[in-house]
């Protein structure tokens, strides 16, 4: 696992997962280690010859070796959270303004 220091001073662990023929997931592991809810991810897209073959797979070891600090910083700057923030608990049961009970006329076709 590589290490990356974010602009805010947080030291992230960097590893790879889910290799495909043209892409691989880059995971940024938050240092608290208590859960993955603060982890982030981004996709590395390869333009190498293996990207043209659907039966090949990128080598996780080679990809992580070849990622330099600038590439990791760019991937991190555009990364997304692994988990989303918890939503309003009422929205799942329809009392928080959802469409339940308000569908009169939706999909109705007059002939």
Backbone as CSV, one residue per row, in Angstrom:
resi,resn,N_x,N_y,N_z,CA_x,CA_y,CA_z,C_x,C_y,C_z
1,UNK,0.844,-1.172,0.000,0.000,0.000,0.000,0.892,1.239,0.000
2,UNK,0.555,2.189,-0.870,1.271,3.460,-0.896,0.626,4.426,0.088
3,UNK,1.326,5.497,0.368,0.816,6.544,1.258,0.664,7.829,0.449
4,UNK,-0.331,8.637,0.815,-0.548,9.930,0.179,-0.950,10.931,1.244
5,UNK,-0.291,12.090,1.228,-0.643,13.163,2.172,-1.491,14.194,1.427
6,UNK,-2.726,14.340,1.879,-3.670,15.283,1.271,-3.283,16.714,1.639
7,UNK,-3.794,17.694,0.907,-3.491,19.094,1.231,-3.845,19.496,2.660
8,UNK,-4.829,18.815,3.278,-5.199,19.144,4.661,-4.303,18.456,5.685
9,UNK,-3.318,17.669,5.224,-2.375,17.006,6.114,-2.741,15.575,6.484
10,UNK,-3.890,15.077,6.025,-4.308,13.716,6.313,-3.474,12.729,5.509
11,UNK,-2.952,11.704,6.179,-2.174,10.662,5.498,-3.096,9.510,5.131
12,UNK,-3.325,9.325,3.840,-4.208,8.288,3.326,-3.396,7.093,2.858
13,UNK,-3.961,5.902,2.999,-3.400,4.713,2.375,-3.978,4.612,0.971
14,UNK,-3.170,4.184,0.014,-3.626,4.073,-1.374,-3.434,2.635,-1.826
15,UNK,-4.509,2.003,-2.288,-4.395,0.667,-2.878,-5.326,0.566,-4.074
16,UNK,-5.319,-0.566,-4.723,-6.103,-0.752,-5.941,-7.007,-1.975,-5.802
17,UNK,-8.110,-1.972,-6.548,-9.064,-3.085,-6.514,-9.841,-3.119,-7.821
18,UNK,-10.509,-4.215,-8.059,-11.412,-4.401,-9.187,-10.770,-4.111,-10.546
19,UNK,-9.672,-4.805,-10.868,-9.039,-4.542,-12.162,-9.899,-5.024,-13.326
20,UNK,-9.944,-4.218,-14.353,-10.605,-4.588,-15.601,-9.589,-4.534,-16.721
21,UNK,-10.044,-4.624,-17.944,-9.103,-4.570,-19.067,-8.613,-3.147,-19.310
22,UNK,-9.433,-2.145,-18.967,-9.018,-0.763,-19.226,-9.079,0.141,-17.999
23,UNK,-9.590,-0.353,-16.885,-9.673,0.502,-15.699,-9.449,-0.312,-14.427
24,UNK,-9.156,0.433,-13.354,-8.958,-0.177,-12.039,-9.338,0.867,-10.990
25,UNK,-9.941,0.410,-9.904,-10.344,1.324,-8.843,-9.151,1.656,-7.957
26,UNK,-8.955,2.941,-7.724,-7.938,3.416,-6.783,-8.679,3.783,-5.509
27,UNK,-8.323,3.122,-4.401,-8.987,3.375,-3.114,-8.074,4.193,-2.217
28,UNK,-8.661,5.199,-1.588,-7.961,6.029,-0.610,-8.528,5.672,0.753
29,UNK,-7.698,5.029,1.576,-8.123,4.537,2.891,-7.863,5.593,3.960
30,UNK,-8.933,6.004,4.645,-8.800,7.008,5.700,-8.003,6.414,6.861
31,UNK,-7.153,7.220,7.487,-6.278,6.674,8.539,-6.967,6.252,9.825
32,UNK,-8.209,6.675,10.082,-8.815,6.287,11.354,-9.059,4.787,11.418
33,UNK,-9.309,4.130,10.278,-9.412,2.678,10.230,-10.611,2.070,10.919
34,UNK,-11.471,2.878,11.541,-12.626,2.329,12.260,-13.703,1.824,11.314
35,UNK,-13.838,2.483,10.175,-14.814,2.030,9.186,-14.389,2.558,7.825
36,UNK,-15.035,2.070,6.807,-14.702,2.537,5.466,-15.549,3.738,5.062
37,UNK,-16.367,4.261,5.947,-17.275,5.339,5.577,-16.553,6.630,5.199
38,UNK,-15.318,6.788,5.612,-14.565,7.991,5.257,-13.594,7.744,4.112
39,UNK,-13.547,6.514,3.607,-12.683,6.197,2.470,-13.206,6.870,1.211
40,UNK,-12.321,7.003,0.234,-12.671,7.619,-1.044,-12.181,6.710,-2.168
41,UNK,-12.655,6.955,-3.386,-12.198,6.168,-4.526,-12.247,6.977,-5.812
42,UNK,-11.523,6.499,-6.808,-11.562,7.053,-8.151,-11.164,5.933,-9.104
43,UNK,-11.397,6.132,-10.397,-11.049,5.121,-11.399,-9.843,5.576,-12.197
44,UNK,-8.876,4.697,-12.339,-7.731,4.920,-13.218,-8.074,4.270,-14.552
45,UNK,-7.987,5.034,-15.629,-8.302,4.537,-16.965,-6.997,4.347,-17.733
46,UNK,-6.757,3.131,-18.190,-5.544,2.811,-18.938,-5.776,3.012,-20.430
47,UNK,-4.737,3.502,-21.094,-4.788,3.628,-22.547,-3.792,2.679,-23.199
48,UNK,-3.293,1.724,-22.422,-2.314,0.756,-22.920,-2.953,-0.280,-23.827
49,UNK,-2.138,-1.157,-24.396,-2.656,-2.168,-25.319,-3.649,-3.135,-24.678
50,UNK,-3.530,-3.378,-23.374,-4.458,-4.285,-22.699,-5.880,-3.733,-22.682
51,UNK,-6.027,-2.427,-22.849,-7.351,-1.813,-22.834,-8.180,-2.207,-24.055
52,UNK,-7.516,-2.709,-25.084,-8.224,-3.106,-26.305,-8.641,-4.578,-26.300
53,UNK,-8.284,-5.291,-25.259,-8.608,-6.713,-25.171,-9.529,-6.948,-23.977
54,UNK,-10.732,-7.422,-24.236,-11.686,-7.634,-23.141,-11.322,-8.828,-22.269
55,UNK,-10.399,-9.670,-22.718,-10.015,-10.838,-21.920,-8.818,-10.565,-21.023
56,UNK,-8.156,-9.435,-21.204,-7.001,-9.130,-20.356,-7.449,-8.362,-19.119
57,UNK,-6.563,-8.282,-18.138,-6.824,-7.531,-16.917,-5.574,-6.735,-16.566
58,UNK,-5.798,-5.518,-16.059,-4.673,-4.734,-15.577,-4.076,-5.421,-14.356
59,UNK,-2.774,-5.321,-14.213,-2.101,-5.891,-13.053,-2.133,-4.872,-11.916
60,UNK,-2.802,-5.201,-10.799,-2.834,-4.251,-9.675,-1.436,-3.842,-9.204
61,UNK,-0.510,-4.803,-9.175,0.849,-4.510,-8.717,1.541,-3.514,-9.638
62,UNK,1.396,-3.694,-10.942,2.043,-2.787,-11.902,1.420,-1.407,-11.858
63,UNK,0.096,-1.346,-11.718,-0.570,-0.041,-11.686,-0.129,0.750,-10.463
64,UNK,-0.135,0.132,-9.282,0.237,0.858,-8.063,1.704,1.286,-8.103
65,UNK,2.564,0.469,-8.709,3.978,0.841,-8.860,4.146,2.058,-9.754
66,UNK,3.354,2.129,-10.807,3.521,3.183,-11.806,2.849,4.502,-11.425
67,UNK,1.977,4.487,-10.422,1.340,5.736,-10.008,2.328,6.593,-9.223
68,UNK,2.658,7.754,-9.761,3.559,8.656,-9.046,2.740,9.614,-8.182
69,UNK,3.425,10.442,-7.421,2.732,11.342,-6.489,1.779,12.296,-7.204
70,UNK,2.169,12.791,-8.368,1.316,13.724,-9.115,0.037,13.031,-9.585
71,UNK,0.152,11.808,-10.077,-1.029,11.067,-10.538,-1.959,10.755,-9.369
72,UNK,-1.387,10.353,-8.223,-2.206,10.061,-7.043,-2.906,11.324,-6.558
73,UNK,-2.205,12.457,-6.560,-2.805,13.725,-6.136,-3.961,14.116,-7.057
74,UNK,-3.797,13.927,-8.362,-4.858,14.244,-9.307,-6.068,13.329,-9.095
75,UNK,-5.817,12.024,-8.917,-6.907,11.077,-8.664,-7.635,11.416,-7.364
76,UNK,-6.878,11.782,-6.330,-7.493,12.133,-5.052,-8.349,13.393,-5.175
77,UNK,-7.858,14.375,-5.922,-8.594,15.643,-6.043,-9.948,15.458,-6.709
78,UNK,-10.096,14.390,-7.479,-11.364,14.111,-8.158,-12.060,12.867,-7.597
79,UNK,-11.641,12.445,-6.421,-12.199,11.217,-5.845,-13.580,11.453,-5.241
80,UNK,-14.279,10.339,-5.010,-15.638,10.373,-4.471,-15.689,9.560,-3.180
81,UNK,-16.589,9.901,-2.270,-16.716,9.110,-1.046,-17.238,7.708,-1.348
82,UNK,-16.747,6.730,-0.605,-17.243,5.364,-0.743,-18.668,5.276,-0.220
83,UNK,-18.951,5.972,0.859,-20.288,5.970,1.463,-20.876,7.362,1.376
84,UNK,-22.186,7.413,1.216,-22.839,8.718,1.241,-23.296,9.027,2.656
85,UNK,-23.543,10.282,2.901,-24.001,10.702,4.223,-25.366,10.076,4.508
86,UNK,-25.645,9.749,5.764,-26.953,9.179,6.081,-28.058,10.156,5.689
87,UNK,-29.107,9.620,5.101,-30.217,10.475,4.677,-31.200,10.652,5.828
88,UNK,-32.151,11.509,5.606,-33.198,11.736,6.593,-33.947,10.420,6.806
89,UNK,-34.058,9.972,8.035,-34.676,8.677,8.307,-36.135,8.631,7.886
90,UNK,-36.813,9.756,7.799,-38.218,9.773,7.405,-38.420,9.612,5.898
91,UNK,-37.418,9.890,5.098,-37.604,9.842,3.652,-37.848,8.423,3.154
92,UNK,-37.343,7.424,3.855,-37.522,6.045,3.410,-38.957,5.565,3.599
93,UNK,-39.685,6.143,4.524,-41.070,5.688,4.759,-42.091,6.643,4.153
94,UNK,-41.623,7.670,3.473,-42.527,8.540,2.746,-43.096,9.706,3.522
95,UNK,-42.701,9.898,4.769,-43.256,11.013,5.538,-42.396,12.259,5.452
96,UNK,-41.302,12.172,4.746,-40.405,13.326,4.650,-40.529,14.073,3.340
97,UNK,-41.668,13.965,2.668,-41.863,14.697,1.431,-41.685,13.844,0.190
98,UNK,-41.704,12.531,0.337,-41.589,11.657,-0.817,-42.860,11.644,-1.642
99,UNK,-42.885,10.861,-2.715,-44.018,10.839,-3.636,-45.112,9.872,-3.219
100,UNK,-44.952,9.166,-2.118,-45.966,8.201,-1.695,-47.264,8.932,-1.383
101,UNK,-48.360,8.436,-1.968,-49.656,9.043,-1.732,-49.927,10.270,-2.577
102,UNK,-49.001,10.627,-3.441,-49.175,11.825,-4.257,-49.080,11.496,-5.745
103,UNK,-49.435,10.280,-6.104,-49.255,9.848,-7.474,-50.542,9.894,-8.296
104,UNK,-51.584,10.501,-7.784,-52.856,10.567,-8.517,-52.621,11.242,-9.871
105,UNK,-52.966,10.542,-10.917,-52.836,11.091,-12.253,-51.520,10.787,-12.939
106,UNK,-50.527,10.322,-12.199,-49.259,9.989,-12.821,-49.438,8.726,-13.631
107,UNK,-49.098,8.792,-14.891,-49.222,7.644,-15.760,-50.625,7.452,-16.332
108,UNK,-51.533,8.325,-16.011,-52.907,8.208,-16.509,-52.957,8.679,-17.956
109,UNK,-53.611,7.889,-18.788,-53.731,8.226,-20.184,-55.204,8.353,-20.536
110,UNK,-55.600,9.489,-21.062,-56.961,9.689,-21.522,-57.053,9.304,-22.978
111,UNK,-58.042,8.453,-23.316,-58.223,8.026,-24.715,-59.423,8.683,-25.302
